[in-house]
Amino acid sequence: MMKKKSALLPWLIGFIILNLYANGIPKLVQLDTLTWPAYAAGFFILAYLLGRFLLGFKGLSGYGLPLQKTWLRDVGMGFALGATVWGIKYLAFYGLGKFDVVGVMEPGFIVGMLTQALVVMLVASAINDMVIRGYWFAYLQEKNRLQWFVLLTTVLYALDDVWNEGFGWQNMVFSALIGLALAYTVLKTQAIWMAVGIHWGGNMLYRIMAGFDGQGIWKLTNETDGPLYEYVGLCCTALLLPIVYGILRQRHSASVQVE
């Protein structure tokens, strides 16, 4: 019994340190275009050091980032999937009258904001997936306990969002739906690449609509909130589950036929 607790302890310590860094620093320090790159670089350095000297990883690949031959395809496929589902959600919002579009921002603003969003959202998505999914996939795989992976990481992801967004049942369900879909991709692909892509694509669509300060590429007016939009948003997010399941099932079937 003591041996099992001792084996788990370094992982818990590492997880707490990474989580405090990833979520705590942005709350303590106002990050801007100069300090954010330092924050991001600091995370990867910290993750490498913890992985190397505390957990026994050979490098950052231990966090679910093996350079398998399909990694780039998985990121791209995930990005397209995340962007599509979030795009469907915003189109539904527009059709239901959640907001009106009255114009488009200047080209200079659009190019600058999208360039920043592409980089920042990719790195932010990777950080979150490394801490939540890649980290615990490595631990549970080592302990032959992957049957707990989806439940554990979905709960952790929902709690992580509570820390960042506050408690609310809609937000908890929203996070759980995303968490289930992302965890399933990791379980089936043995890596976090597709999860990072989905995360990245969804976050990009959010930035396209809201930017970093509430202003996206479109000029919106008559913005409204209400329970209807919450339910529609949850239903659109839930589309991730059957789509991810279908894509990965088809991939598995194709690989079996090739073999």
WOMOWO-V102887 format. One record per pair of residues at least 4 apart in sequence whose ideal C-beta (glycine too) atoms are under 8 Angstrom apart, sorted by the first residue. I is the first residue (numbers start at 1). J is the second residue. D is the distance in Angstrom with one decimal. If there is no record, write none. Layout:
# WOMOWO-V102887
{{I/J/D} {I/J/D}}
This chain:
# WOMOWO-V102887
{{1/5/6.7} {2/6/6.0} {3/7/6.3} {4/8/6.5} {5/9/6.4} {7/11/7.9} {7/143/7.8} {8/12/6.0} {8/139/8.0} {9/13/6.3} {10/14/6.2} {10/54/5.2} {10/55/6.4} {11/15/6.2} {11/55/6.7} {11/135/7.8} {11/139/5.1} {12/16/6.3} {13/17/6.4} {13/54/7.1} {14/18/6.2} {14/50/4.7} {14/51/7.8} {14/54/5.2} {14/55/5.8} {14/135/7.5} {15/19/6.0} {15/131/7.3} {15/135/6.1} {15/136/7.8} {16/20/6.1} {17/21/6.4} {17/46/7.2} {17/50/6.4} {18/22/6.0} {18/43/7.6} {18/46/6.8} {18/47/6.3} {18/50/6.7} {18/130/7.9} {18/131/5.0} {18/135/7.1} {19/23/5.9} {19/24/7.9} {19/131/5.9} {19/160/7.5} {20/24/4.5} {21/25/5.8} {21/42/7.3} {21/43/6.0} {21/46/5.8} {22/43/6.1} {22/127/5.4} {22/128/7.2} {22/131/5.5} {23/27/7.0} {23/160/7.0} {23/163/5.8} {23/164/6.5} {24/28/6.0} {25/29/5.7} {25/31/7.6} {25/39/5.6} {25/42/7.9} {26/31/5.7} {26/39/7.3} {29/35/6.6} {29/39/7.6} {30/35/7.8} {31/35/4.9} {31/36/4.4} {31/39/5.6} {32/36/6.5} {33/37/7.9} {33/116/7.5} {34/38/7.6} {35/39/6.1} {36/40/6.3} {36/120/6.9} {37/41/6.1} {38/42/6.1} {39/43/6.8} {40/44/7.0} {40/123/5.0} {40/127/7.3} {41/45/6.3} {42/46/6.1} {43/47/6.1} {43/127/5.6} {44/48/6.3} {44/60/6.7} {45/49/6.4} {46/50/6.2} {47/51/6.0} {47/60/6.3} {47/63/6.4} {47/130/6.4} {48/52/5.9} {48/59/6.7} {48/60/5.8} {49/53/6.0} {49/54/8.0} {50/54/4.8} {50/55/6.4} {51/55/5.1} {51/56/7.8} {51/57/3.4} {51/59/7.1} {51/60/6.8} {51/62/5.0} {51/63/6.7} {52/56/7.9} {52/57/6.0} {52/58/7.6} {52/59/7.4} {55/62/6.8} {55/138/7.4} {57/61/7.4} {57/62/2.9} {57/63/7.3} {57/138/7.4} {58/62/6.5} {60/65/5.6} {60/130/7.8} {61/65/5.0} {61/66/5.0} {61/67/6.8} {62/134/7.9} {62/138/5.6} {63/130/4.3} {63/134/3.7} {63/135/6.0} {63/138/6.7} {63/192/7.3} {64/129/7.2} {64/130/6.8} {64/133/6.3} {64/134/2.9} {64/135/7.7} {64/137/5.2} {64/138/6.7} {64/186/6.4} {64/191/5.3} {64/192/3.7} {65/71/7.9} {65/130/7.3} {65/134/6.5} {65/191/6.7} {65/192/6.4} {65/193/7.3} {66/71/7.4} {66/190/7.5} {66/191/5.6} {67/71/5.9} {68/190/7.9} {68/191/6.3} {68/193/7.9} {70/74/5.4} {70/189/7.6} {70/193/7.7} {71/75/6.6} {71/191/6.7} {71/193/4.7} {72/76/6.4} {72/193/7.9} {73/77/6.0} {74/78/6.1} {74/189/6.2} {74/191/7.0} {74/193/3.9} {74/194/4.1} {74/197/6.3} {75/79/6.3} {75/193/5.1} {75/194/7.1} {75/196/6.1} {75/197/4.2} {75/200/7.5} {76/80/6.5} {76/197/6.4} {77/81/6.3} {77/194/6.3} {77/197/6.4} {77/247/7.2} {78/82/6.1} {78/185/7.1} {78/193/7.1} {78/194/4.1} {78/195/6.6} {78/196/6.6} {78/197/2.2} {78/198/4.2} {78/199/7.6} {78/200/7.1} {78/201/6.5} {79/83/6.0} {79/197/4.3} {79/198/7.4} {79/200/5.3} {79/201/4.0} {79/204/7.6} {80/84/6.1} {80/197/7.8} {80/201/6.4} {81/85/6.5} {81/197/7.3} {81/198/5.5} {81/201/6.4} {81/240/7.3} {81/243/6.3} {81/244/7.2} {81/247/7.4} {82/86/6.2} {82/197/6.6} {82/198/3.9} {82/199/6.5} {82/200/6.5} {82/201/2.8} {82/202/3.8} {82/203/7.6} {82/204/7.7} {82/205/7.5} {82/240/8.0} {83/87/5.9} {83/201/3.7} {83/202/7.0} {83/204/6.0} {83/205/5.3} {84/88/6.5} {84/201/7.5} {85/89/6.7} {85/202/6.8} {85/236/6.3} {85/237/6.9} {85/239/5.3} {85/240/5.6} {85/243/7.3} {86/90/6.5} {86/201/7.0} {86/202/4.5} {86/205/3.6} {86/206/6.5} {86/236/7.9} {87/91/6.3} {87/205/5.6} {88/92/6.3} {88/236/5.3} {88/239/6.9} {89/93/6.5} {89/232/7.4} {89/233/5.6} {89/236/3.8} {89/237/7.0} {90/94/6.4} {90/205/6.6} {90/209/5.7} {91/95/6.3} {92/96/6.2} {92/232/5.3} {92/236/6.0} {93/98/3.9} {93/99/6.7} {93/229/6.0} {93/232/7.0} {93/233/7.6} {94/98/6.7} {94/99/6.6} {94/101/7.2} {96/228/6.7} {96/229/7.0} {96/232/6.6} {97/222/7.9} {97/224/7.2} {98/223/6.8} {98/224/5.8} {98/225/7.8} {98/229/5.3} {99/220/4.5} {99/221/7.0} {99/222/6.2} {99/223/4.5} {99/224/7.3} {100/220/6.8} {100/221/5.1} {100/222/4.7} {101/218/5.0} {101/219/7.0} {101/220/6.2} {102/219/5.1} {102/220/7.2} {102/221/5.1} {103/218/7.3} {103/219/4.0} {104/110/7.5} {104/217/6.4} {104/218/5.9} {104/219/6.7} {105/109/4.4} {105/110/5.5} {105/113/7.9} {105/215/7.1} {105/216/7.7} {105/217/5.4} {105/218/7.3} {105/219/6.6} {106/110/7.1} {107/111/6.1} {108/112/6.2} {109/113/5.9} {109/217/7.7} {110/114/6.0} {110/217/4.8} {111/115/6.1} {112/116/6.4} {113/117/6.1} {113/207/7.2} {113/211/5.6} {113/212/7.2} {113/216/7.7} {113/217/6.9} {114/118/6.3} {114/207/7.8} {114/208/7.3} {114/217/7.3} {115/119/7.0} {116/120/5.8} {116/212/7.3} {117/121/5.3} {117/203/7.7} {117/204/5.9} {117/207/3.9} {117/208/7.4} {117/211/7.9} {117/212/7.5} {118/122/6.4} {118/204/6.8} {119/123/6.5} {120/124/5.9} {121/125/6.0} {121/200/5.5} {121/203/4.1} {121/204/5.4} {121/207/6.3} {122/126/6.4} {122/196/7.6} {122/200/5.1} {123/127/6.4} {124/128/6.6} {124/203/6.9} {125/129/6.2} {125/196/5.1} {125/199/3.6} {125/200/4.5} {125/203/6.0} {126/130/6.0} {126/192/7.9} {126/196/5.1} {127/131/6.4} {128/132/6.0} {128/160/7.4} {128/199/6.6} {129/133/5.0} {129/134/6.0} {129/182/7.0} {129/186/8.0} {129/192/4.5} {129/195/4.9} {129/196/5.0} {129/199/6.1} {130/134/4.5} {130/135/6.4} {130/192/6.8} {131/135/5.7} {132/136/7.0} {132/153/5.5} {132/156/5.3} {132/157/5.3} {132/160/6.4} {133/137/5.9} {133/153/5.1} {133/157/7.9} {133/182/6.3} {133/183/6.2} {133/186/4.9} {133/192/5.3} {133/195/5.8} {134/138/6.6} {134/186/7.5} {134/192/4.6} {135/139/6.9} {136/140/5.9} {136/149/6.7} {136/152/5.8} {136/153/5.6} {136/156/7.2} {137/141/5.8} {137/146/7.6} {137/149/6.1} {137/153/7.7} {137/186/5.6} {137/187/7.8} {137/190/8.0} {137/192/7.4} {138/142/6.4} {139/143/6.4} {140/144/8.0} {140/145/4.5} {140/146/5.0} {140/148/6.1} {140/149/5.1} {140/152/7.3} {141/146/5.9} {145/149/7.8} {146/187/6.8} {148/152/5.2} {149/153/6.0} {149/183/6.3} {149/186/7.4} {149/187/5.8} {150/154/6.0} {150/180/6.5} {150/183/4.4} {150/184/6.5} {150/187/6.3} {151/155/6.4} {152/156/6.3} {153/157/6.0} {153/179/6.3} {153/182/7.8} {153/183/4.7} {153/186/7.7} {154/158/6.5} {154/176/5.7} {154/179/3.7} {154/180/5.4} {154/183/5.7} {155/159/6.3} {155/179/7.8} {156/160/6.1} {156/179/7.9} {157/161/6.6} {157/175/5.7} {157/176/7.8} {157/178/7.1} {157/179/3.8} {157/182/7.4} {157/183/8.0} {158/162/6.7} {158/172/5.4} {158/175/4.2} {158/176/5.3} {158/179/6.1} {159/163/6.8} {160/164/6.7} {160/175/7.8} {161/165/5.1} {161/171/6.2} {161/172/7.7} {161/174/7.8} {161/175/4.2} {162/166/6.8} {162/167/5.1} {162/171/7.3} {162/172/7.2} {162/175/7.9} {165/171/5.4} {166/171/7.1} {167/171/7.3} {167/172/7.3} {168/172/6.8} {169/173/6.3} {170/174/6.1} {170/230/4.8} {170/234/6.8} {171/175/6.2} {172/176/6.2} {173/177/6.4} {173/234/5.8} {174/178/6.7} {174/233/7.1} {174/234/6.1} {174/237/5.9} {175/179/5.8} {176/180/6.3} {177/181/6.7} {177/234/6.9} {177/237/4.8} {177/238/5.3} {177/240/6.6} {177/241/6.9} {178/182/6.1} {178/202/7.7} {178/237/6.4} {178/240/6.8} {179/183/5.9} {180/184/6.3} {180/241/6.3} {181/185/6.9} {181/198/6.9} {181/240/3.9} {181/241/5.4} {181/244/4.9} {182/186/6.7} {182/195/4.1} {182/198/6.2} {182/199/6.8} {183/187/6.2} {183/195/7.7} {184/188/6.2} {184/241/7.7} {184/244/5.7} {184/245/6.9} {184/248/7.3} {185/189/5.7} {185/194/4.2} {185/195/5.0} {185/198/7.0} {185/244/5.8} {185/248/6.8} {186/190/7.5} {186/191/6.8} {186/192/5.4} {186/194/7.8} {186/195/5.5} {188/248/4.6} {188/252/7.3} {189/193/6.8} {189/194/5.6} {189/248/7.2} {192/196/5.6} {193/197/6.5} {194/198/6.4} {195/199/6.2} {196/200/6.0} {197/201/6.2} {198/202/6.3} {198/240/7.1} {198/244/7.8} {199/203/6.2} {200/204/6.2} {201/205/6.8} {202/206/6.6} {203/207/6.4} {204/208/6.3} {205/209/6.6} {206/210/5.9} {207/211/6.0} {207/212/6.8} {207/216/6.9} {208/216/5.4} {208/217/5.6} {209/216/4.4} {209/217/8.0} {209/218/7.2} {209/220/7.9} {210/214/5.9} {210/215/7.6} {210/216/5.1} {211/215/4.5} {211/216/4.6} {211/217/7.7} {216/220/7.5} {224/229/7.8} {225/229/6.3} {226/230/7.4} {227/231/6.3} {228/232/6.2} {229/233/6.0} {230/234/6.5} {231/235/6.4} {232/236/6.4} {233/237/6.3} {234/238/6.3} {235/239/7.6} {239/243/5.9} {240/244/5.7} {241/245/6.3} {242/246/6.0} {243/247/6.3} {244/248/6.2} {245/249/6.0} {246/250/6.2} {247/251/6.4} {248/252/6.3} {249/253/6.4} {250/254/6.3} {251/255/6.4} {252/256/6.4} {253/257/6.5} {254/258/6.5} {255/259/6.5}}
